Amino acid sequence: MEGDIIFNIDVMLAKRKMSVTELADKVGITVTNMSILKTGKAKAIKVSTLAKLCEALECQPGDILEYKPVEKDGNDIKSGK
């Protein structure tokens, strides 16, 4: 079974009343790279970057990362049928 990792950075930004630019500055990455993370187009993230995101947003990794299973061929994810 495959799945996707969803970045909920925009949710945390809204809760913290912070802009993407401000977060990028705090984390030490470009606004472009922050946008790639925010939109879920990133293929990888360094653990150190994740730690900086959590520090800047005062949250836990689970607050910004979410796993969503993806159905294949119309199969029911839970029963496998």
Gaussian input, Z-matrix of N, CA and C with variables (Angstrom, degrees):
# hf/3-21g

backbone

0 1
 N
 C     1     B1
 C     2     B2     1     A1
 N     3     B3     2     A2     1     D1
 C     4     B4     3     A3     2     D2
 C     5     B5     4     A4     3     D3
 N     6     B6     5     A5     4     D4
 C     7     B7     6     A6     5     D5
 C     8     B8     7     A7     6     D6
 N     9     B9     8     A8     7     D7
 C    10    B10     9     A9     8     D8
 C    11    B11    10    A10     9     D9
 N    12    B12    11    A11    10    D10
 C    13    B13    12    A12    11    D11
 C    14    B14    13    A13    12    D12
 N    15    B15    14    A14    13    D13
 C    16    B16    15    A15    14    D14
 C    17    B17    16    A16    15    D15
 N    18    B18    17    A17    16    D16
 C    19    B19    18    A18    17    D17
 C    20    B20    19    A19    18    D18
 N    21    B21    20    A20    19    D19
 C    22    B22    21    A21    20    D20
 C    23    B23    22    A22    21    D21
 N    24    B24    23    A23    22    D22
 C    25    B25    24    A24    23    D23
 C    26    B26    25    A25    24    D24
 N    27    B27    26    A26    25    D25
 C    28    B28    27    A27    26    D26
 C    29    B29    28    A28    27    D27
 N    30    B30    29    A29    28    D28
 C    31    B31    30    A30    29    D29
 C    32    B32    31    A31    30    D30
 N    33    B33    32    A32    31    D31
 C    34    B34    33    A33    32    D32
 C    35    B35    34    A34    33    D33
 N    36    B36    35    A35    34    D34
 C    37    B37    36    A36    35    D35
 C    38    B38    37    A37    36    D36
 N    39    B39    38    A38    37    D37
 C    40    B40    39    A39    38    D38
 C    41    B41    40    A40    39    D39
 N    42    B42    41    A41    40    D40
 C    43    B43    42    A42    41    D41
 C    44    B44    43    A43    42    D42
 N    45    B45    44    A44    43    D43
 C    46    B46    45    A45    44    D44
 C    47    B47    46    A46    45    D45
 N    48    B48    47    A47    46    D46
 C    49    B49    48    A48    47    D47
 C    50    B50    49    A49    48    D48
 N    51    B51    50    A50    49    D49
 C    52    B52    51    A51    50    D50
 C    53    B53    52    A52    51    D51
 N    54    B54    53    A53    52    D52
 C    55    B55    54    A54    53    D53
 C    56    B56    55    A55    54    D54
 N    57    B57    56    A56    55    D55
 C    58    B58    57    A57    56    D56
 C    59    B59    58    A58    57    D57
 N    60    B60    59    A59    58    D58
 C    61    B61    60    A60    59    D59
 C    62    B62    61    A61    60    D60
 N    63    B63    62    A62    61    D61
 C    64    B64    63    A63    62    D62
 C    65    B65    64    A64    63    D63
 N    66    B66    65    A65    64    D64
 C    67    B67    66    A66    65    D65
 C    68    B68    67    A67    66    D66
 N    69    B69    68    A68    67    D67
 C    70    B70    69    A69    68    D68
 C    71    B71    70    A70    69    D69
 N    72    B72    71    A71    70    D70
 C    73    B73    72    A72    71    D71
 C    74    B74    73    A73    72    D72
 N    75    B75    74    A74    73    D73
 C    76    B76    75    A75    74    D74
 C    77    B77    76    A76    75    D75
 N    78    B78    77    A77    76    D76
 C    79    B79    78    A78    77    D77
 C    80    B80    79    A79    78    D78
 N    81    B81    80    A80    79    D79
 C    82    B82    81    A81    80    D80
 C    83    B83    82    A82    81    D81
 N    84    B84    83    A83    82    D82
 C    85    B85    84    A84    83    D83
 C    86    B86    85    A85    84    D84
 N    87    B87    86    A86    85    D85
 C    88    B88    87    A87    86    D86
 C    89    B89    88    A88    87    D87
 N    90    B90    89    A89    88    D88
 C    91    B91    90    A90    89    D89
 C    92    B92    91    A91    90    D90
 N    93    B93    92    A92    91    D91
 C    94    B94    93    A93    92    D92
 C    95    B95    94    A94    93    D93
 N    96    B96    95    A95    94    D94
 C    97    B97    96    A96    95    D95
 C    98    B98    97    A97    96    D96
 N    99    B99    98    A98    97    D97
 C   100   B100    99    A99    98    D98
 C   101   B101   100   A100    99    D99
 N   102   B102   101   A101   100   D100
 C   103   B103   102   A102   101   D101
 C   104   B104   103   A103   102   D102
 N   105   B105   104   A104   103   D103
 C   106   B106   105   A105   104   D104
 C   107   B107   106   A106   105   D105
 N   108   B108   107   A107   106   D106
 C   109   B109   108   A108   107   D107
 C   110   B110   109   A109   108   D108
 N   111   B111   110   A110   109   D109
 C   112   B112   111   A111   110   D110
 C   113   B113   112   A112   111   D111
 N   114   B114   113   A113   112   D112
 C   115   B115   114   A114   113   D113
 C   116   B116   115   A115   114   D114
 N   117   B117   116   A116   115   D115
 C   118   B118   117   A117   116   D116
 C   119   B119   118   A118   117   D117
 N   120   B120   119   A119   118   D118
 C   121   B121   120   A120   119   D119
 C   122   B122   121   A121   120   D120
 N   123   B123   122   A122   121   D121
 C   124   B124   123   A123   122   D122
 C   125   B125   124   A124   123   D123
 N   126   B126   125   A125   124   D124
 C   127   B127   126   A126   125   D125
 C   128   B128   127   A127   126   D126
 N   129   B129   128   A128   127   D127
 C   130   B130   129   A129   128   D128
 C   131   B131   130   A130   129   D129
 N   132   B132   131   A131   130   D130
 C   133   B133   132   A132   131   D131
 C   134   B134   133   A133   132   D132
 N   135   B135   134   A134   133   D133
 C   136   B136   135   A135   134   D134
 C   137   B137   136   A136   135   D135
 N   138   B138   137   A137   136   D136
 C   139   B139   138   A138   137   D137
 C   140   B140   139   A139   138   D138
 N   141   B141   140   A140   139   D139
 C   142   B142   141   A141   140   D140
 C   143   B143   142   A142   141   D141
 N   144   B144   143   A143   142   D142
 C   145   B145   144   A144   143   D143
 C   146   B146   145   A145   144   D144
 N   147   B147   146   A146   145   D145
 C   148   B148   147   A147   146   D146
 C   149   B149   148   A148   147   D147
 N   150   B150   149   A149   148   D148
 C   151   B151   150   A150   149   D149
 C   152   B152   151   A151   150   D150
 N   153   B153   152   A152   151   D151
 C   154   B154   153   A153   152   D152
 C   155   B155   154   A154   153   D153
 N   156   B156   155   A155   154   D154
 C   157   B157   156   A156   155   D155
 C   158   B158   157   A157   156   D156
 N   159   B159   158   A158   157   D157
 C   160   B160   159   A159   158   D158
 C   161   B161   160   A160   159   D159
 N   162   B162   161   A161   160   D160
 C   163   B163   162   A162   161   D161
 C   164   B164   163   A163   162   D162
 N   165   B165   164   A164   163   D163
 C   166   B166   165   A165   164   D164
 C   167   B167   166   A166   165   D165
 N   168   B168   167   A167   166   D166
 C   169   B169   168   A168   167   D167
 C   170   B170   169   A169   168   D168
 N   171   B171   170   A170   169   D169
 C   172   B172   171   A171   170   D170
 C   173   B173   172   A172   171   D171
 N   174   B174   173   A173   172   D172
 C   175   B175   174   A174   173   D173
 C   176   B176   175   A175   174   D174
 N   177   B177   176   A176   175   D175
 C   178   B178   177   A177   176   D176
 C   179   B179   178   A178   177   D177
 N   180   B180   179   A179   178   D178
 C   181   B181   180   A180   179   D179
 C   182   B182   181   A181   180   D180
 N   183   B183   182   A182   181   D181
 C   184   B184   183   A183   182   D182
 C   185   B185   184   A184   183   D183
 N   186   B186   185   A185   184   D184
 C   187   B187   186   A186   185   D185
 C   188   B188   187   A187   186   D186
 N   189   B189   188   A188   187   D187
 C   190   B190   189   A189   188   D188
 C   191   B191   190   A190   189   D189
 N   192   B192   191   A191   190   D190
 C   193   B193   192   A192   191   D191
 C   194   B194   193   A193   192   D192
 N   195   B195   194   A194   193   D193
 C   196   B196   195   A195   194   D194
 C   197   B197   196   A196   195   D195
 N   198   B198   197   A197   196   D196
 C   199   B199   198   A198   197   D197
 C   200   B200   199   A199   198   D198
 N   201   B201   200   A200   199   D199
 C   202   B202   201   A201   200   D200
 C   203   B203   202   A202   201   D201
 N   204   B204   203   A203   202   D202
 C   205   B205   204   A204   203   D203
 C   206   B206   205   A205   204   D204
 N   207   B207   206   A206   205   D205
 C   208   B208   207   A207   206   D206
 C   209   B209   208   A208   207   D207
 N   210   B210   209   A209   208   D208
 C   211   B211   210   A210   209   D209
 C   212   B212   211   A211   210   D210
 N   213   B213   212   A212   211   D211
 C   214   B214   213   A213   212   D212
 C   215   B215   214   A214   213   D213
 N   216   B216   215   A215   214   D214
 C   217   B217   216   A216   215   D215
 C   218   B218   217   A217   216   D216
 N   219   B219   218   A218   217   D217
 C   220   B220   219   A219   218   D218
 C   221   B221   220   A220   219   D219
 N   222   B222   221   A221   220   D220
 C   223   B223   222   A222   221   D221
 C   224   B224   223   A223   222   D222
 N   225   B225   224   A224   223   D223
 C   226   B226   225   A225   224   D224
 C   227   B227   226   A226   225   D225
 N   228   B228   227   A227   226   D226
 C   229   B229   228   A228   227   D227
 C   230   B230   229   A229   228   D228
 N   231   B231   230   A230   229   D229
 C   232   B232   231   A231   230   D230
 C   233   B233   232   A232   231   D231
 N   234   B234   233   A233   232   D232
 C   235   B235   234   A234   233   D233
 C   236   B236   235   A235   234   D234
 N   237   B237   236   A236   235   D235
 C   238   B238   237   A237   236   D236
 C   239   B239   238   A238   237   D237
 N   240   B240   239   A239   238   D238
 C   241   B241   240   A240   239   D239
 C   242   B242   241   A241   240   D240

   B1=1.4537
   B2=1.5219
   B3=1.2915
   B4=1.4564
   B5=1.5126
   B6=1.3084
   B7=1.4471
   B8=1.5088
   B9=1.2943
   B10=1.4601
   B11=1.5105
   B12=1.3150
   B13=1.4549
   B14=1.5243
   B15=1.3101
   B16=1.4616
   B17=1.5234
   B18=1.3216
   B19=1.4622
   B20=1.5241
   B21=1.3059
   B22=1.4627
   B23=1.5274
   B24=1.3234
   B25=1.4643
   B26=1.5216
   B27=1.3265
   B28=1.4685
   B29=1.5270
   B30=1.3371
   B31=1.4713
   B32=1.5281
   B33=1.3362
   B34=1.4663
   B35=1.5206
   B36=1.3231
   B37=1.4721
   B38=1.5294
   B39=1.3235
   B40=1.4677
   B41=1.5319
   B42=1.3449
   B43=1.4653
   B44=1.5215
   B45=1.3333
   B46=1.4730
   B47=1.5305
   B48=1.3345
   B49=1.4726
   B50=1.5324
   B51=1.3377
   B52=1.4552
   B53=1.5270
   B54=1.3096
   B55=1.4690
   B56=1.5297
   B57=1.3210
   B58=1.4637
   B59=1.5255
   B60=1.3200
   B61=1.4637
   B62=1.5250
   B63=1.3209
   B64=1.4633
   B65=1.5251
   B66=1.3254
   B67=1.4645
   B68=1.5263
   B69=1.3209
   B70=1.4676
   B71=1.5263
   B72=1.3243
   B73=1.4666
   B74=1.5279
   B75=1.3344
   B76=1.4702
   B77=1.5259
   B78=1.3357
   B79=1.4631
   B80=1.5336
   B81=1.3305
   B82=1.4578
   B83=1.5141
   B84=1.3423
   B85=1.4631
   B86=1.5239
   B87=1.3246
   B88=1.4651
   B89=1.5316
   B90=1.3101
   B91=1.4679
   B92=1.5297
   B93=1.3255
   B94=1.4726
   B95=1.5226
   B96=1.3314
   B97=1.4677
   B98=1.5215
   B99=1.3198
   B100=1.4645
   B101=1.5275
   B102=1.3198
   B103=1.4654
   B104=1.5165
   B105=1.3339
   B106=1.4643
   B107=1.5276
   B108=1.3279
   B109=1.4720
   B110=1.5241
   B111=1.3203
   B112=1.4651
   B113=1.5330
   B114=1.3229
   B115=1.4663
   B116=1.5256
   B117=1.3387
   B118=1.4557
   B119=1.5080
   B120=1.3286
   B121=1.4600
   B122=1.5215
   B123=1.3356
   B124=1.4668
   B125=1.5228
   B126=1.3203
   B127=1.4677
   B128=1.5277
   B129=1.3356
   B130=1.4676
   B131=1.5219
   B132=1.3384
   B133=1.4585
   B134=1.5259
   B135=1.3055
   B136=1.4614
   B137=1.5236
   B138=1.3178
   B139=1.4579
   B140=1.5262
   B141=1.3201
   B142=1.4666
   B143=1.5301
   B144=1.3279
   B145=1.4680
   B146=1.5183
   B147=1.3339
   B148=1.4659
   B149=1.5313
   B150=1.3254
   B151=1.4679
   B152=1.5306
   B153=1.3312
   B154=1.4732
   B155=1.5288
   B156=1.3346
   B157=1.4671
   B158=1.5293
   B159=1.3374
   B160=1.4610
   B161=1.5242
   B162=1.3142
   B163=1.4641
   B164=1.5308
   B165=1.3285
   B166=1.4724
   B167=1.5227
   B168=1.3366
   B169=1.4659
   B170=1.5295
   B171=1.3382
   B172=1.4717
   B173=1.5245
   B174=1.3432
   B175=1.4603
   B176=1.5152
   B177=1.3066
   B178=1.4546
   B179=1.5337
   B180=1.3582
   B181=1.4704
   B182=1.5321
   B183=1.3209
   B184=1.4645
   B185=1.5186
   B186=1.3307
   B187=1.4645
   B188=1.5250
   B189=1.3446
   B190=1.4680
   B191=1.5252
   B192=1.3359
   B193=1.4608
   B194=1.5247
   B195=1.3260
   B196=1.4607
   B197=1.5233
   B198=1.3268
   B199=1.4585
   B200=1.5183
   B201=1.3341
   B202=1.4652
   B203=1.5218
   B204=1.3358
   B205=1.4656
   B206=1.5289
   B207=1.3233
   B208=1.4642
   B209=1.5209
   B210=1.3143
   B211=1.4628
   B212=1.5164
   B213=1.3357
   B214=1.4625
   B215=1.5254
   B216=1.3039
   B217=1.4686
   B218=1.5281
   B219=1.3189
   B220=1.4551
   B221=1.5092
   B222=1.3276
   B223=1.4642
   B224=1.5181
   B225=1.3100
   B226=1.4588
   B227=1.5260
   B228=1.3197
   B229=1.4570
   B230=1.5249
   B231=1.3226
   B232=1.4669
   B233=1.5239
   B234=1.3283
   B235=1.4626
   B236=1.5223
   B237=1.3378
   B238=1.4509
   B239=1.5230
   B240=1.3554
   B241=1.4637
   B242=1.5052
   A1=108.96
   A2=114.83
   A3=121.55
   A4=109.77
   A5=114.65
   A6=119.85
   A7=110.23
   A8=115.56
   A9=121.96
   A10=109.77
   A11=115.50
   A12=121.69
   A13=106.80
   A14=116.07
   A15=122.67
   A16=108.50
   A17=116.18
   A18=121.71
   A19=108.57
   A20=116.26
   A21=121.66
   A22=110.99
   A23=115.97
   A24=121.01
   A25=110.81
   A26=117.11
   A27=119.91
   A28=111.78
   A29=116.89
   A30=121.13
   A31=109.43
   A32=115.89
   A33=120.05
   A34=111.52
   A35=116.87
   A36=120.01
   A37=110.16
   A38=116.27
   A39=120.44
   A40=110.55
   A41=116.82
   A42=120.24
   A43=111.67
   A44=116.16
   A45=120.82
   A46=112.63
   A47=115.81
   A48=121.83
   A49=110.54
   A50=114.27
   A51=122.15
   A52=109.10
   A53=116.93
   A54=121.15
   A55=110.05
   A56=115.18
   A57=120.97
   A58=109.35
   A59=116.96
   A60=121.97
   A61=110.81
   A62=116.85
   A63=121.20
   A64=110.78
   A65=117.08
   A66=121.02
   A67=110.55
   A68=117.06
   A69=120.92
   A70=110.50
   A71=116.91
   A72=121.31
   A73=111.21
   A74=117.00
   A75=121.41
   A76=112.07
   A77=115.83
   A78=120.95
   A79=111.16
   A80=116.21
   A81=120.23
   A82=114.06
   A83=116.42
   A84=120.99
   A85=108.61
   A86=115.75
   A87=119.51
   A88=110.47
   A89=115.75
   A90=121.04
   A91=109.31
   A92=116.67
   A93=120.76
   A94=110.57
   A95=117.10
   A96=119.95
   A97=111.56
   A98=117.34
   A99=120.57
   A100=109.35
   A101=117.38
   A102=121.22
   A103=111.36
   A104=117.26
   A105=121.44
   A106=109.77
   A107=116.97
   A108=120.69
   A109=110.34
   A110=115.76
   A111=122.53
   A112=111.89
   A113=116.13
   A114=120.07
   A115=112.78
   A116=116.85
   A117=120.54
   A118=114.09
   A119=118.29
   A120=121.50
   A121=112.82
   A122=116.94
   A123=120.87
   A124=109.80
   A125=116.68
   A126=121.89
   A127=110.77
   A128=116.76
   A129=121.13
   A130=108.82
   A131=114.97
   A132=120.89
   A133=107.55
   A134=116.56
   A135=120.35
   A136=108.84
   A137=115.48
   A138=120.18
   A139=109.49
   A140=117.51
   A141=120.67
   A142=111.32
   A143=117.44
   A144=121.04
   A145=109.97
   A146=116.55
   A147=120.85
   A148=109.88
   A149=116.58
   A150=120.95
   A151=110.52
   A152=117.20
   A153=120.76
   A154=111.09
   A155=116.43
   A156=120.39
   A157=110.27
   A158=115.82
   A159=120.44
   A160=111.18
   A161=116.42
   A162=120.08
   A163=110.64
   A164=116.31
   A165=120.84
   A166=111.94
   A167=116.84
   A168=121.21
   A169=112.62
   A170=115.62
   A171=121.48
   A172=110.27
   A173=114.48
   A174=120.05
   A175=110.63
   A176=116.51
   A177=124.36
   A178=108.70
   A179=117.91
   A180=119.65
   A181=113.25
   A182=117.37
   A183=121.12
   A184=114.07
   A185=116.61
   A186=120.23
   A187=111.64
   A188=116.47
   A189=119.10
   A190=113.62
   A191=117.19
   A192=120.57
   A193=110.20
   A194=115.43
   A195=120.94
   A196=108.47
   A197=116.99
   A198=122.06
   A199=109.97
   A200=116.21
   A201=121.11
   A202=109.12
   A203=117.02
   A204=119.81
   A205=110.68
   A206=115.92
   A207=121.22
   A208=107.88
   A209=115.93
   A210=120.56
   A211=109.82
   A212=114.96
   A213=120.78
   A214=108.19
   A215=117.09
   A216=123.29
   A217=113.95
   A218=118.08
   A219=121.31
   A220=114.38
   A221=118.22
   A222=120.62
   A223=111.14
   A224=115.57
   A225=121.33
   A226=107.81
   A227=117.60
   A228=122.14
   A229=111.57
   A230=117.57
   A231=120.90
   A232=113.04
   A233=117.45
   A234=119.80
   A235=113.07
   A236=116.40
   A237=119.95
   A238=114.17
   A239=116.21
   A240=120.80
   A241=110.34
   D1=137.94
   D2=176.63
   D3=-100.25
   D4=167.25
   D5=175.08
   D6=-160.84
   D7=172.70
   D8=179.48
   D9=-120.48
   D10=146.54
   D11=171.06
   D12=-97.18
   D13=123.24
   D14=-179.45
   D15=-102.18
   D16=130.78
   D17=175.31
   D18=-93.96
   D19=121.06
   D20=178.50
   D21=-101.27
   D22=40.90
   D23=-178.70
   D24=-63.51
   D25=-38.77
   D26=-178.64
   D27=-63.00
   D28=-34.26
   D29=178.07
   D30=-64.97
   D31=-45.75
   D32=-179.82
   D33=-67.88
   D34=-36.00
   D35=176.91
   D36=-60.71
   D37=-43.61
   D38=179.48
   D39=-64.53
   D40=-43.06
   D41=179.83
   D42=-63.15
   D43=-34.75
   D44=-177.44
   D45=-93.11
   D46=-1.54
   D47=-177.82
   D48=51.47
   D49=51.69
   D50=-176.59
   D51=-123.16
   D52=146.69
   D53=177.92
   D54=-88.80
   D55=161.24
   D56=177.01
   D57=-60.66
   D58=-40.84
   D59=-179.99
   D60=-62.10
   D61=-44.98
   D62=179.25
   D63=-62.17
   D64=-43.59
   D65=179.41
   D66=-64.67
   D67=-44.52
   D68=178.65
   D69=-58.01
   D70=-42.86
   D71=178.54
   D72=-62.60
   D73=-44.41
   D74=-179.17
   D75=-65.16
   D76=-35.98
   D77=-177.31
   D78=-83.09
   D79=-26.19
   D80=-179.98
   D81=87.47
   D82=30.13
   D83=174.73
   D84=-124.67
   D85=165.55
   D86=-178.70
   D87=-73.05
   D88=158.04
   D89=176.61
   D90=-61.75
   D91=-36.09
   D92=178.27
   D93=-61.11
   D94=-47.10
   D95=179.24
   D96=-67.01
   D97=-35.09
   D98=177.01
   D99=-64.70
   D100=-40.31
   D101=178.20
   D102=-64.28
   D103=-37.03
   D104=177.16
   D105=-63.25
   D106=-42.61
   D107=176.53
   D108=-63.88
   D109=-47.19
   D110=-174.90
   D111=-61.08
   D112=-37.16
   D113=-177.62
   D114=-86.84
   D115=-3.56
   D116=178.49
   D117=79.69
   D118=15.57
   D119=-179.01
   D120=-89.09
   D121=-4.00
   D122=179.35
   D123=-71.22
   D124=140.48
   D125=177.66
   D126=-93.63
   D127=-18.16
   D128=-179.01
   D129=-157.32
   D130=159.94
   D131=174.92
   D132=-144.55
   D133=135.60
   D134=177.16
   D135=-70.64
   D136=144.91
   D137=177.34
   D138=-61.58
   D139=-35.54
   D140=178.60
   D141=-65.04
   D142=-35.81
   D143=176.92
   D144=-68.55
   D145=-41.18
   D146=177.42
   D147=-61.11
   D148=-41.98
   D149=178.96
   D150=-63.07
   D151=-40.71
   D152=178.95
   D153=-67.10
   D154=-37.96
   D155=176.10
   D156=-60.76
   D157=-45.36
   D158=-179.94
   D159=-64.29
   D160=-39.66
   D161=178.49
   D162=-64.75
   D163=-46.95
   D164=-178.02
   D165=-65.76
   D166=-35.83
   D167=-177.24
   D168=-95.16
   D169=-1.71
   D170=-178.63
   D171=50.72
   D172=58.86
   D173=-177.62
   D174=-146.10
   D175=178.40
   D176=175.58
   D177=-100.91
   D178=156.68
   D179=179.27
   D180=-53.00
   D181=-36.92
   D182=179.31
   D183=-66.25
   D184=-16.17
   D185=176.76
   D186=-75.81
   D187=-23.46
   D188=-177.75
   D189=-115.96
   D190=-12.37
   D191=178.92
   D192=-115.45
   D193=139.22
   D194=179.63
   D195=-141.65
   D196=137.77
   D197=176.52
   D198=-98.93
   D199=129.61
   D200=176.98
   D201=-125.29
   D202=117.36
   D203=175.98
   D204=-64.18
   D205=149.89
   D206=178.99
   D207=-117.99
   D208=130.50
   D209=177.48
   D210=-72.72
   D211=142.67
   D212=173.75
   D213=-119.76
   D214=134.92
   D215=175.31
   D216=55.86
   D217=29.10
   D218=177.16
   D219=74.21
   D220=8.58
   D221=180.00
   D222=-72.16
   D223=145.54
   D224=175.30
   D225=-73.37
   D226=124.64
   D227=-176.19
   D228=-62.35
   D229=-41.62
   D230=-174.44
   D231=-72.75
   D232=-45.08
   D233=-174.45
   D234=-96.52
   D235=-16.71
   D236=-177.49
   D237=76.12
   D238=10.19
   D239=-178.15
   D240=-99.49

